[in-house]
Structures are given as C-alpha cells and as structure tokens.
Amino acid sequence: MEGRHKTYRTWDAQQNGHDPIAPRDALPENDLVFFLIDLIPQLDLTPFHVYDSRELRGQPPFDVTMMVTLLVYA
C-alpha cells in the first residue's frame, strides 16, 4: 500500500445539481454559510488530509473542506 493515495469525492460548493432548491436562492445573502465557504478553503487542513490518507479501504471520503465547512456551520 506504500505509494498509494486515497482520493476524495468531488465537491463544488457552487454546484447544486442534486438539490431541488439552490442554497443561494433559499438562504439570505448574508447567511454564515457563504462566509464559511469562502473562509474554510483558506485554512491549513493538512492534519485532516494526513489522517484520511492513511486509510485506503472503502469508498472515497467526502472532501475535507466540505466536511469542515459543514461541521463549523452546524
């Protein structure tokens, strides 16, 4: 397993293909989530990536940036 890296499921914060209602249409313009979508990608999330890279079994994990954004927003 040396040299193998786990990939993440793709995530695009602006894509709403599976949702019947787009967040930008349903939430107020100044909702916290839009601030977090801009802020979280600027943080150093290396420790999360290192942890996920060790586990190669199973399905690809969700994108770390998306999960941290969701956790902080929740």
mmCIF file of the N, C-alpha and C atoms, coordinates in Angstrom:
data_MODEL
# 
_entry.id   MODEL 
# 
loop_
_atom_site.group_PDB 
_atom_site.id 
_atom_site.type_symbol 
_atom_site.label_atom_id 
_atom_site.label_alt_id 
_atom_site.label_comp_id 
_atom_site.label_asym_id 
_atom_site.label_entity_id 
_atom_site.label_seq_id 
_atom_site.pdbx_PDB_ins_code 
_atom_site.Cartn_x 
_atom_site.Cartn_y 
_atom_site.Cartn_z 
_atom_site.occupancy 
_atom_site.B_iso_or_equiv 
_atom_site.pdbx_formal_charge 
_atom_site.auth_seq_id 
_atom_site.auth_comp_id 
_atom_site.auth_asym_id 
_atom_site.auth_atom_id 
_atom_site.pdbx_PDB_model_num 
ATOM 1   N N  . MET A 1 1  ? 0.810   -1.196 0.000  1.00 0.00 ? 1  MET A N  1 
ATOM 2   C CA . MET A 1 1  ? 0.000   0.000  0.000  1.00 0.00 ? 1  MET A CA 1 
ATOM 3   C C  . MET A 1 1  ? 0.851   1.257  0.000  1.00 0.00 ? 1  MET A C  1 
ATOM 4   N N  . GLU A 1 2  ? 2.135   1.081  0.068  1.00 0.00 ? 2  GLU A N  1 
ATOM 5   C CA . GLU A 1 2  ? 3.050   2.219  0.032  1.00 0.00 ? 2  GLU A CA 1 
ATOM 6   C C  . GLU A 1 2  ? 2.934   2.922  -1.310 1.00 0.00 ? 2  GLU A C  1 
ATOM 7   N N  . GLY A 1 3  ? 2.871   4.214  -1.291 1.00 0.00 ? 3  GLY A N  1 
ATOM 8   C CA . GLY A 1 3  ? 2.803   4.991  -2.521 1.00 0.00 ? 3  GLY A CA 1 
ATOM 9   C C  . GLY A 1 3  ? 1.398   5.215  -3.036 1.00 0.00 ? 3  GLY A C  1 
ATOM 10  N N  . ARG A 1 4  ? 0.408   4.535  -2.446 1.00 0.00 ? 4  ARG A N  1 
ATOM 11  C CA . ARG A 1 4  ? -0.977  4.737  -2.866 1.00 0.00 ? 4  ARG A CA 1 
ATOM 12  C C  . ARG A 1 4  ? -1.587  5.868  -2.056 1.00 0.00 ? 4  ARG A C  1 
ATOM 13  N N  . HIS A 1 5  ? -2.437  6.617  -2.697 1.00 0.00 ? 5  HIS A N  1 
ATOM 14  C CA . HIS A 1 5  ? -3.104  7.730  -2.023 1.00 0.00 ? 5  HIS A CA 1 
ATOM 15  C C  . HIS A 1 5  ? -4.603  7.614  -2.235 1.00 0.00 ? 5  HIS A C  1 
ATOM 16  N N  . LYS A 1 6  ? -5.345  7.925  -1.226 1.00 0.00 ? 6  LYS A N  1 
ATOM 17  C CA . LYS A 1 6  ? -6.793  7.912  -1.319 1.00 0.00 ? 6  LYS A CA 1 
ATOM 18  C C  . LYS A 1 6  ? -7.255  9.201  -1.974 1.00 0.00 ? 6  LYS A C  1 
ATOM 19  N N  . THR A 1 7  ? -8.254  9.119  -2.804 1.00 0.00 ? 7  THR A N  1 
ATOM 20  C CA . THR A 1 7  ? -8.809  10.309 -3.442 1.00 0.00 ? 7  THR A CA 1 
ATOM 21  C C  . THR A 1 7  ? -10.094 10.706 -2.734 1.00 0.00 ? 7  THR A C  1 
ATOM 22  N N  . TYR A 1 8  ? -10.503 11.924 -2.912 1.00 0.00 ? 8  TYR A N  1 
ATOM 23  C CA . TYR A 1 8  ? -11.728 12.420 -2.309 1.00 0.00 ? 8  TYR A CA 1 
ATOM 24  C C  . TYR A 1 8  ? -12.837 12.448 -3.341 1.00 0.00 ? 8  TYR A C  1 
ATOM 25  N N  . ARG A 1 9  ? -14.073 12.326 -2.860 1.00 0.00 ? 9  ARG A N  1 
ATOM 26  C CA . ARG A 1 9  ? -15.219 12.554 -3.730 1.00 0.00 ? 9  ARG A CA 1 
ATOM 27  C C  . ARG A 1 9  ? -15.189 14.028 -4.103 1.00 0.00 ? 9  ARG A C  1 
ATOM 28  N N  . THR A 1 10 ? -15.556 14.336 -5.317 1.00 0.00 ? 10 THR A N  1 
ATOM 29  C CA . THR A 1 10 ? -15.504 15.730 -5.740 1.00 0.00 ? 10 THR A CA 1 
ATOM 30  C C  . THR A 1 10 ? -16.583 16.544 -5.035 1.00 0.00 ? 10 THR A C  1 
ATOM 31  N N  . TRP A 1 11 ? -16.290 17.800 -4.837 1.00 0.00 ? 11 TRP A N  1 
ATOM 32  C CA . TRP A 1 11 ? -17.240 18.717 -4.217 1.00 0.00 ? 11 TRP A CA 1 
ATOM 33  C C  . TRP A 1 11 ? -17.044 20.094 -4.799 1.00 0.00 ? 11 TRP A C  1 
ATOM 34  N N  . ASP A 1 12 ? -18.131 20.693 -5.204 1.00 0.00 ? 12 ASP A N  1 
ATOM 35  C CA . ASP A 1 12 ? -18.127 22.056 -5.709 1.00 0.00 ? 12 ASP A CA 1 
ATOM 36  C C  . ASP A 1 12 ? -19.207 22.808 -4.947 1.00 0.00 ? 12 ASP A C  1 
ATOM 37  N N  . ALA A 1 13 ? -18.820 23.755 -4.124 1.00 0.00 ? 13 ALA A N  1 
ATOM 38  C CA . ALA A 1 13 ? -19.770 24.482 -3.283 1.00 0.00 ? 13 ALA A CA 1 
ATOM 39  C C  . ALA A 1 13 ? -20.806 25.233 -4.102 1.00 0.00 ? 13 ALA A C  1 
ATOM 40  N N  . GLN A 1 14 ? -20.503 25.535 -5.347 1.00 0.00 ? 14 GLN A N  1 
ATOM 41  C CA . GLN A 1 14 ? -21.421 26.286 -6.187 1.00 0.00 ? 14 GLN A CA 1 
ATOM 42  C C  . GLN A 1 14 ? -22.370 25.386 -6.976 1.00 0.00 ? 14 GLN A C  1 
ATOM 43  N N  . GLN A 1 15 ? -22.121 24.087 -6.958 1.00 0.00 ? 15 GLN A N  1 
ATOM 44  C CA . GLN A 1 15 ? -22.935 23.147 -7.726 1.00 0.00 ? 15 GLN A CA 1 
ATOM 45  C C  . GLN A 1 15 ? -24.080 22.629 -6.866 1.00 0.00 ? 15 GLN A C  1 
ATOM 46  N N  . ASN A 1 16 ? -25.271 22.694 -7.385 1.00 0.00 ? 16 ASN A N  1 
ATOM 47  C CA . ASN A 1 16 ? -26.443 22.256 -6.635 1.00 0.00 ? 16 ASN A CA 1 
ATOM 48  C C  . ASN A 1 16 ? -27.264 21.271 -7.461 1.00 0.00 ? 16 ASN A C  1 
ATOM 49  N N  . GLY A 1 17 ? -26.608 20.414 -8.222 1.00 0.00 ? 17 GLY A N  1 
ATOM 50  C CA . GLY A 1 17 ? -27.297 19.521 -9.141 1.00 0.00 ? 17 GLY A CA 1 
ATOM 51  C C  . GLY A 1 17 ? -28.264 18.559 -8.489 1.00 0.00 ? 17 GLY A C  1 
ATOM 52  N N  . HIS A 1 18 ? -28.024 18.168 -7.238 1.00 0.00 ? 18 HIS A N  1 
ATOM 53  C CA . HIS A 1 18 ? -28.889 17.190 -6.590 1.00 0.00 ? 18 HIS A CA 1 
ATOM 54  C C  . HIS A 1 18 ? -29.965 17.851 -5.730 1.00 0.00 ? 18 HIS A C  1 
ATOM 55  N N  . ASP A 1 19 ? -29.877 19.115 -5.533 1.00 0.00 ? 19 ASP A N  1 
ATOM 56  C CA . ASP A 1 19 ? -30.824 19.810 -4.667 1.00 0.00 ? 19 ASP A CA 1 
ATOM 57  C C  . ASP A 1 19 ? -31.912 20.484 -5.503 1.00 0.00 ? 19 ASP A C  1 
ATOM 58  N N  . PRO A 1 20 ? -33.178 20.318 -5.105 1.00 0.00 ? 20 PRO A N  1 
ATOM 59  C CA . PRO A 1 20 ? -34.235 20.998 -5.847 1.00 0.00 ? 20 PRO A CA 1 
ATOM 60  C C  . PRO A 1 20 ? -34.217 22.515 -5.640 1.00 0.00 ? 20 PRO A C  1 
ATOM 61  N N  . ILE A 1 21 ? -33.633 22.956 -4.522 1.00 0.00 ? 21 ILE A N  1 
ATOM 62  C CA . ILE A 1 21 ? -33.552 24.387 -4.232 1.00 0.00 ? 21 ILE A CA 1 
ATOM 63  C C  . ILE A 1 21 ? -32.090 24.739 -4.003 1.00 0.00 ? 21 ILE A C  1 
ATOM 64  N N  . ALA A 1 22 ? -31.589 25.704 -4.720 1.00 0.00 ? 22 ALA A N  1 
ATOM 65  C CA . ALA A 1 22 ? -30.206 26.145 -4.553 1.00 0.00 ? 22 ALA A CA 1 
ATOM 66  C C  . ALA A 1 22 ? -30.087 26.936 -3.248 1.00 0.00 ? 22 ALA A C  1 
ATOM 67  N N  . PRO A 1 23 ? -29.018 26.686 -2.476 1.00 0.00 ? 23 PRO A N  1 
ATOM 68  C CA . PRO A 1 23 ? -28.840 27.432 -1.219 1.00 0.00 ? 23 PRO A CA 1 
ATOM 69  C C  . PRO A 1 23 ? -28.864 28.952 -1.416 1.00 0.00 ? 23 PRO A C  1 
ATOM 70  N N  . ARG A 1 24 ? -28.287 29.431 -2.496 1.00 0.00 ? 24 ARG A N  1 
ATOM 71  C CA . ARG A 1 24 ? -28.270 30.886 -2.716 1.00 0.00 ? 24 ARG A CA 1 
ATOM 72  C C  . ARG A 1 24 ? -29.674 31.438 -2.938 1.00 0.00 ? 24 ARG A C  1 
ATOM 73  N N  . ASP A 1 25 ? -30.595 30.587 -3.388 1.00 0.00 ? 25 ASP A N  1 
ATOM 74  C CA . ASP A 1 25 ? -31.980 31.022 -3.572 1.00 0.00 ? 25 ASP A CA 1 
ATOM 75  C C  . ASP A 1 25 ? -32.776 30.918 -2.275 1.00 0.00 ? 25 ASP A C  1 
ATOM 76  N N  . ALA A 1 26 ? -32.382 30.007 -1.393 1.00 0.00 ? 26 ALA A N  1 
ATOM 77  C CA . ALA A 1 26 ? -33.161 29.732 -0.189 1.00 0.00 ? 26 ALA A CA 1 
ATOM 78  C C  . ALA A 1 26 ? -32.667 30.468 1.055  1.00 0.00 ? 26 ALA A C  1 
ATOM 79  N N  . LEU A 1 27 ? -31.388 30.835 1.073  1.00 0.00 ? 27 LEU A N  1 
ATOM 80  C CA . LEU A 1 27 ? -30.818 31.465 2.263  1.00 0.00 ? 27 LEU A CA 1 
ATOM 81  C C  . LEU A 1 27 ? -30.592 32.950 2.039  1.00 0.00 ? 27 LEU A C  1 
ATOM 82  N N  . PRO A 1 28 ? -30.614 33.715 3.116  1.00 0.00 ? 28 PRO A N  1 
ATOM 83  C CA . PRO A 1 28 ? -30.333 35.148 2.970  1.00 0.00 ? 28 PRO A CA 1 
ATOM 84  C C  . PRO A 1 28 ? -28.905 35.377 2.471  1.00 0.00 ? 28 PRO A C  1 
ATOM 85  N N  . GLU A 1 29 ? -28.710 36.465 1.794  1.00 0.00 ? 29 GLU A N  1 
ATOM 86  C CA . GLU A 1 29 ? -27.408 36.809 1.201  1.00 0.00 ? 29 GLU A CA 1 
ATOM 87  C C  . GLU A 1 29 ? -26.285 36.840 2.236  1.00 0.00 ? 29 GLU A C  1 
ATOM 88  N N  . ASN A 1 30 ? -26.585 37.225 3.462  1.00 0.00 ? 30 ASN A N  1 
ATOM 89  C CA . ASN A 1 30 ? -25.553 37.353 4.499  1.00 0.00 ? 30 ASN A CA 1 
ATOM 90  C C  . ASN A 1 30 ? -25.513 36.153 5.437  1.00 0.00 ? 30 ASN A C  1 
ATOM 91  N N  . ASP A 1 31 ? -26.023 34.983 5.016  1.00 0.00 ? 31 ASP A N  1 
ATOM 92  C CA . ASP A 1 31 ? -26.000 33.785 5.852  1.00 0.00 ? 31 ASP A CA 1 
ATOM 93  C C  . ASP A 1 31 ? -24.556 33.363 6.122  1.00 0.00 ? 31 ASP A C  1 
ATOM 94  N N  . LEU A 1 32 ? -24.330 32.820 7.292  1.00 0.00 ? 32 LEU A N  1 
ATOM 95  C CA . LEU A 1 32 ? -22.997 32.396 7.730  1.00 0.00 ? 32 LEU A CA 1 
ATOM 96  C C  . LEU A 1 32 ? -22.357 31.402 6.764  1.00 0.00 ? 32 LEU A C  1 
ATOM 97  N N  . VAL A 1 33 ? -23.143 30.537 6.148  1.00 0.00 ? 33 VAL A N  1 
ATOM 98  C CA . VAL A 1 33 ? -22.578 29.502 5.282  1.00 0.00 ? 33 VAL A CA 1 
ATOM 99  C C  . VAL A 1 33 ? -21.767 30.088 4.135  1.00 0.00 ? 33 VAL A C  1 
ATOM 100 N N  . PHE A 1 34 ? -22.176 31.201 3.596  1.00 0.00 ? 34 PHE A N  1 
ATOM 101 C CA . PHE A 1 34 ? -21.449 31.793 2.470  1.00 0.00 ? 34 PHE A CA 1 
ATOM 102 C C  . PHE A 1 34 ? -20.098 32.348 2.913  1.00 0.00 ? 34 PHE A C  1 
ATOM 103 N N  . PHE A 1 35 ? -20.043 32.862 4.130  1.00 0.00 ? 35 PHE A N  1 
ATOM 104 C CA . PHE A 1 35 ? -18.775 33.299 4.702  1.00 0.00 ? 35 PHE A CA 1 
ATOM 105 C C  . PHE A 1 35 ? -17.848 32.097 4.898  1.00 0.00 ? 35 PHE A C  1 
ATOM 106 N N  . LEU A 1 36 ? -18.394 31.003 5.423  1.00 0.00 ? 36 LEU A N  1 
ATOM 107 C CA . LEU A 1 36 ? -17.590 29.803 5.668  1.00 0.00 ? 36 LEU A CA 1 
ATOM 108 C C  . LEU A 1 36 ? -17.091 29.177 4.375  1.00 0.00 ? 36 LEU A C  1 
ATOM 109 N N  . ILE A 1 37 ? -17.912 29.183 3.338  1.00 0.00 ? 37 ILE A N  1 
ATOM 110 C CA . ILE A 1 37 ? -17.497 28.635 2.039  1.00 0.00 ? 37 ILE A CA 1 
ATOM 111 C C  . ILE A 1 37 ? -16.290 29.399 1.498  1.00 0.00 ? 37 ILE A C  1 
ATOM 112 N N  . ASP A 1 38 ? -16.199 30.676 1.809  1.00 0.00 ? 38 ASP A N  1 
ATOM 113 C CA . ASP A 1 38 ? -15.036 31.472 1.390  1.00 0.00 ? 38 ASP A CA 1 
ATOM 114 C C  . ASP A 1 38 ? -13.854 31.298 2.348  1.00 0.00 ? 38 ASP A C  1 
ATOM 115 N N  . LEU A 1 39 ? -14.126 31.138 3.641  1.00 0.00 ? 39 LEU A N  1 
ATOM 116 C CA . LEU A 1 39 ? -13.078 31.095 4.653  1.00 0.00 ? 39 LEU A CA 1 
ATOM 117 C C  . LEU A 1 39 ? -12.380 29.745 4.777  1.00 0.00 ? 39 LEU A C  1 
ATOM 118 N N  . ILE A 1 40 ? -13.124 28.676 4.893  1.00 0.00 ? 40 ILE A N  1 
ATOM 119 C CA . ILE A 1 40 ? -12.559 27.359 5.209  1.00 0.00 ? 40 ILE A CA 1 
ATOM 120 C C  . ILE A 1 40 ? -11.485 26.917 4.214  1.00 0.00 ? 40 ILE A C  1 
ATOM 121 N N  . PRO A 1 41 ? -11.647 27.122 2.904  1.00 0.00 ? 41 PRO A N  1 
ATOM 122 C CA . PRO A 1 41 ? -10.573 26.707 1.984  1.00 0.00 ? 41 PRO A CA 1 
ATOM 123 C C  . PRO A 1 41 ? -9.235  27.414 2.223  1.00 0.00 ? 41 PRO A C  1 
ATOM 124 N N  . GLN A 1 42 ? -9.250  28.527 2.930  1.00 0.00 ? 42 GLN A N  1 
ATOM 125 C CA . GLN A 1 42 ? -8.018  29.262 3.212  1.00 0.00 ? 42 GLN A CA 1 
ATOM 126 C C  . GLN A 1 42 ? -7.269  28.704 4.430  1.00 0.00 ? 42 GLN A C  1 
ATOM 127 N N  . LEU A 1 43 ? -7.916  27.826 5.196  1.00 0.00 ? 43 LEU A N  1 
ATOM 128 C CA . LEU A 1 43 ? -7.287  27.251 6.385  1.00 0.00 ? 43 LEU A CA 1 
ATOM 129 C C  . LEU A 1 43 ? -6.367  26.099 5.995  1.00 0.00 ? 43 LEU A C  1 
ATOM 130 N N  . ASP A 1 44 ? -5.392  25.827 6.860  1.00 0.00 ? 44 ASP A N  1 
ATOM 131 C CA . ASP A 1 44 ? -4.489  24.692 6.642  1.00 0.00 ? 44 ASP A CA 1 
ATOM 132 C C  . ASP A 1 44 ? -5.165  23.436 7.187  1.00 0.00 ? 44 ASP A C  1 
ATOM 133 N N  . LEU A 1 45 ? -5.689  22.608 6.295  1.00 0.00 ? 45 LEU A N  1 
ATOM 134 C CA . LEU A 1 45 ? -6.402  21.397 6.689  1.00 0.00 ? 45 LEU A CA 1 
ATOM 135 C C  . LEU A 1 45 ? -5.528  20.145 6.545  1.00 0.00 ? 45 LEU A C  1 
ATOM 136 N N  . THR A 1 46 ? -4.211  20.359 6.490  1.00 0.00 ? 46 THR A N  1 
ATOM 137 C CA . THR A 1 46 ? -3.260  19.261 6.303  1.00 0.00 ? 46 THR A CA 1 
ATOM 138 C C  . THR A 1 46 ? -3.455  18.116 7.305  1.00 0.00 ? 46 THR A C  1 
ATOM 139 N N  . PRO A 1 47 ? -3.666  18.373 8.606  1.00 0.00 ? 47 PRO A N  1 
ATOM 140 C CA . PRO A 1 47 ? -3.847  17.248 9.540  1.00 0.00 ? 47 PRO A CA 1 
ATOM 141 C C  . PRO A 1 47 ? -5.014  16.338 9.160  1.00 0.00 ? 47 PRO A C  1 
ATOM 142 N N  . PHE A 1 48 ? -6.084  16.909 8.631  1.00 0.00 ? 48 PHE A N  1 
ATOM 143 C CA . PHE A 1 48 ? -7.226  16.101 8.203  1.00 0.00 ? 48 PHE A CA 1 
ATOM 144 C C  . PHE A 1 48 ? -6.861  15.261 6.980  1.00 0.00 ? 48 PHE A C  1 
ATOM 145 N N  . HIS A 1 49 ? -6.129  15.863 6.051  1.00 0.00 ? 49 HIS A N  1 
ATOM 146 C CA . HIS A 1 49 ? -5.717  15.137 4.851  1.00 0.00 ? 49 HIS A CA 1 
ATOM 147 C C  . HIS A 1 49 ? -4.766  13.996 5.208  1.00 0.00 ? 49 HIS A C  1 
ATOM 148 N N  . VAL A 1 50 ? -3.861  14.228 6.147  1.00 0.00 ? 50 VAL A N  1 
ATOM 149 C CA . VAL A 1 50 ? -2.914  13.190 6.567  1.00 0.00 ? 50 VAL A CA 1 
ATOM 150 C C  . VAL A 1 50 ? -3.665  12.021 7.189  1.00 0.00 ? 50 VAL A C  1 
ATOM 151 N N  . TYR A 1 51 ? -4.614  12.321 8.032  1.00 0.00 ? 51 TYR A N  1 
ATOM 152 C CA . TYR A 1 51 ? -5.399  11.261 8.677  1.00 0.00 ? 51 TYR A CA 1 
ATOM 153 C C  . TYR A 1 51 ? -6.131  10.429 7.623  1.00 0.00 ? 51 TYR A C  1 
ATOM 154 N N  . ASP A 1 52 ? -6.804  11.083 6.687  1.00 0.00 ? 52 ASP A N  1 
ATOM 155 C CA . ASP A 1 52 ? -7.557  10.372 5.652  1.00 0.00 ? 52 ASP A CA 1 
ATOM 156 C C  . ASP A 1 52 ? -6.651  9.593  4.709  1.00 0.00 ? 52 ASP A C  1 
ATOM 157 N N  . SER A 1 53 ? -5.444  10.065 4.476  1.00 0.00 ? 53 SER A N  1 
ATOM 158 C CA . SER A 1 53 ? -4.559  9.407  3.513  1.00 0.00 ? 53 SER A CA 1 
ATOM 159 C C  . SER A 1 53 ? -4.060  8.056  4.018  1.00 0.00 ? 53 SER A C  1 
ATOM 160 N N  . ARG A 1 54 ? -4.130  7.816  5.316  1.00 0.00 ? 54 ARG A N  1 
ATOM 161 C CA . ARG A 1 54 ? -3.662  6.546  5.890  1.00 0.00 ? 54 ARG A CA 1 
ATOM 162 C C  . ARG A 1 54 ? -4.633  5.394  5.616  1.00 0.00 ? 54 ARG A C  1 
ATOM 163 N N  . GLU A 1 55 ? -5.906  5.702  5.479  1.00 0.00 ? 55 GLU A N  1 
ATOM 164 C CA . GLU A 1 55 ? -6.931  4.675  5.298  1.00 0.00 ? 55 GLU A CA 1 
ATOM 165 C C  . GLU A 1 55 ? -7.256  4.533  3.818  1.00 0.00 ? 55 GLU A C  1 
ATOM 166 N N  . LEU A 1 56 ? -6.952  3.372  3.260  1.00 0.00 ? 56 LEU A N  1 
ATOM 167 C CA . LEU A 1 56 ? -7.138  3.157  1.827  1.00 0.00 ? 56 LEU A CA 1 
ATOM 168 C C  . LEU A 1 56 ? -8.330  2.244  1.529  1.00 0.00 ? 56 LEU A C  1 
ATOM 169 N N  . ARG A 1 57 ? -8.957  1.713  2.541  1.00 0.00 ? 57 ARG A N  1 
ATOM 170 C CA . ARG A 1 57 ? -10.101 0.824  2.319  1.00 0.00 ? 57 ARG A CA 1 
ATOM 171 C C  . ARG A 1 57 ? -11.371 1.637  2.116  1.00 0.00 ? 57 ARG A C  1 
ATOM 172 N N  . GLY A 1 58 ? -12.361 1.004  1.513  1.00 0.00 ? 58 GLY A N  1 
ATOM 173 C CA . GLY A 1 58 ? -13.681 1.596  1.402  1.00 0.00 ? 58 GLY A CA 1 
ATOM 174 C C  . GLY A 1 58 ? -13.803 2.641  0.301  1.00 0.00 ? 58 GLY A C  1 
ATOM 175 N N  . GLN A 1 59 ? -14.956 3.283  0.301  1.00 0.00 ? 59 GLN A N  1 
ATOM 176 C CA . GLN A 1 59 ? -15.254 4.321  -0.681 1.00 0.00 ? 59 GLN A CA 1 
ATOM 177 C C  . GLN A 1 59 ? -14.424 5.568  -0.406 1.00 0.00 ? 59 GLN A C  1 
ATOM 178 N N  . PRO A 1 60 ? -14.227 6.396  -1.428 1.00 0.00 ? 60 PRO A N  1 
ATOM 179 C CA . PRO A 1 60 ? -13.510 7.653  -1.184 1.00 0.00 ? 60 PRO A CA 1 
ATOM 180 C C  . PRO A 1 60 ? -14.267 8.505  -0.163 1.00 0.00 ? 60 PRO A C  1 
ATOM 181 N N  . PRO A 1 61 ? -13.547 9.172  0.727  1.00 0.00 ? 61 PRO A N  1 
ATOM 182 C CA . PRO A 1 61 ? -14.223 10.028 1.707  1.00 0.00 ? 61 PRO A CA 1 
ATOM 183 C C  . PRO A 1 61 ? -14.733 11.301 1.039  1.00 0.00 ? 61 PRO A C  1 
ATOM 184 N N  . PHE A 1 62 ? -15.623 11.978 1.724  1.00 0.00 ? 62 PHE A N  1 
ATOM 185 C CA . PHE A 1 62 ? -16.073 13.278 1.236  1.00 0.00 ? 62 PHE A CA 1 
ATOM 186 C C  . PHE A 1 62 ? -14.924 14.266 1.367  1.00 0.00 ? 62 PHE A C  1 
ATOM 187 N N  . ASP A 1 63 ? -14.956 15.295 0.587  1.00 0.00 ? 63 ASP A N  1 
ATOM 188 C CA . ASP A 1 63 ? -13.918 16.320 0.589  1.00 0.00 ? 63 ASP A CA 1 
ATOM 189 C C  . ASP A 1 63 ? -13.776 16.919 1.990  1.00 0.00 ? 63 ASP A C  1 
ATOM 190 N N  . VAL A 1 64 ? -12.540 17.019 2.449  1.00 0.00 ? 64 VAL A N  1 
ATOM 191 C CA . VAL A 1 64 ? -12.248 17.543 3.785  1.00 0.00 ? 64 VAL A CA 1 
ATOM 192 C C  . VAL A 1 64 ? -12.784 18.965 3.949  1.00 0.00 ? 64 VAL A C  1 
ATOM 193 N N  . THR A 1 65 ? -12.613 19.796 2.946  1.00 0.00 ? 65 THR A N  1 
ATOM 194 C CA . THR A 1 65 ? -13.087 21.179 3.024  1.00 0.00 ? 65 THR A CA 1 
ATOM 195 C C  . THR A 1 65 ? -14.595 21.232 3.227  1.00 0.00 ? 65 THR A C  1 
ATOM 196 N N  . MET A 1 66 ? -15.320 20.404 2.488  1.00 0.00 ? 66 MET A N  1 
ATOM 197 C CA . MET A 1 66 ? -16.775 20.371 2.632  1.00 0.00 ? 66 MET A CA 1 
ATOM 198 C C  . MET A 1 66 ? -17.172 19.914 4.034  1.00 0.00 ? 66 MET A C  1 
ATOM 199 N N  . MET A 1 67 ? -16.515 18.872 4.535  1.00 0.00 ? 67 MET A N  1 
ATOM 200 C CA . MET A 1 67 ? -16.883 18.342 5.841  1.00 0.00 ? 67 MET A CA 1 
ATOM 201 C C  . MET A 1 67 ? -16.563 19.324 6.978  1.00 0.00 ? 67 MET A C  1 
ATOM 202 N N  . VAL A 1 68 ? -15.434 20.016 6.888  1.00 0.00 ? 68 VAL A N  1 
ATOM 203 C CA . VAL A 1 68 ? -15.094 21.017 7.906  1.00 0.00 ? 68 VAL A CA 1 
ATOM 204 C C  . VAL A 1 68 ? -16.092 22.182 7.838  1.00 0.00 ? 68 VAL A C  1 
ATOM 205 N N  . THR A 1 69 ? -16.437 22.603 6.632  1.00 0.00 ? 69 THR A N  1 
ATOM 206 C CA . THR A 1 69 ? -17.418 23.680 6.472  1.00 0.00 ? 69 THR A CA 1 
ATOM 207 C C  . THR A 1 69 ? -18.751 23.266 7.087  1.00 0.00 ? 69 THR A C  1 
ATOM 208 N N  . LEU A 1 70 ? -19.187 22.056 6.812  1.00 0.00 ? 70 LEU A N  1 
ATOM 209 C CA . LEU A 1 70 ? -20.443 21.549 7.369  1.00 0.00 ? 70 LEU A CA 1 
ATOM 210 C C  . LEU A 1 70 ? -20.392 21.481 8.890  1.00 0.00 ? 70 LEU A C  1 
ATOM 211 N N  . LEU A 1 71 ? -19.284 20.986 9.428  1.00 0.00 ? 71 LEU A N  1 
ATOM 212 C CA . LEU A 1 71 ? -19.136 20.875 10.878 1.00 0.00 ? 71 LEU A CA 1 
ATOM 213 C C  . LEU A 1 71 ? -19.162 22.245 11.546 1.00 0.00 ? 71 LEU A C  1 
ATOM 214 N N  . VAL A 1 72 ? -18.443 23.189 11.003 1.00 0.00 ? 72 VAL A N  1 
ATOM 215 C CA . VAL A 1 72 ? -18.404 24.537 11.596 1.00 0.00 ? 72 VAL A CA 1 
ATOM 216 C C  . VAL A 1 72 ? -19.776 25.205 11.483 1.00 0.00 ? 72 VAL A C  1 
ATOM 217 N N  . TYR A 1 73 ? -20.422 25.025 10.346 1.00 0.00 ? 73 TYR A N  1 
ATOM 218 C CA . TYR A 1 73 ? -21.747 25.635 10.150 1.00 0.00 ? 73 TYR A CA 1 
ATOM 219 C C  . TYR A 1 73 ? -22.766 25.021 11.097 1.00 0.00 ? 73 TYR A C  1 
ATOM 220 N N  . ALA A 1 74 ? -22.659 23.711 11.324 1.00 0.00 ? 74 ALA A N  1 
ATOM 221 C CA . ALA A 1 74 ? -23.617 23.033 12.208 1.00 0.00 ? 74 ALA A CA 1 
ATOM 222 C C  . ALA A 1 74 ? -23.450 23.511 13.650 1.00 0.00 ? 74 ALA A C  1 
# 
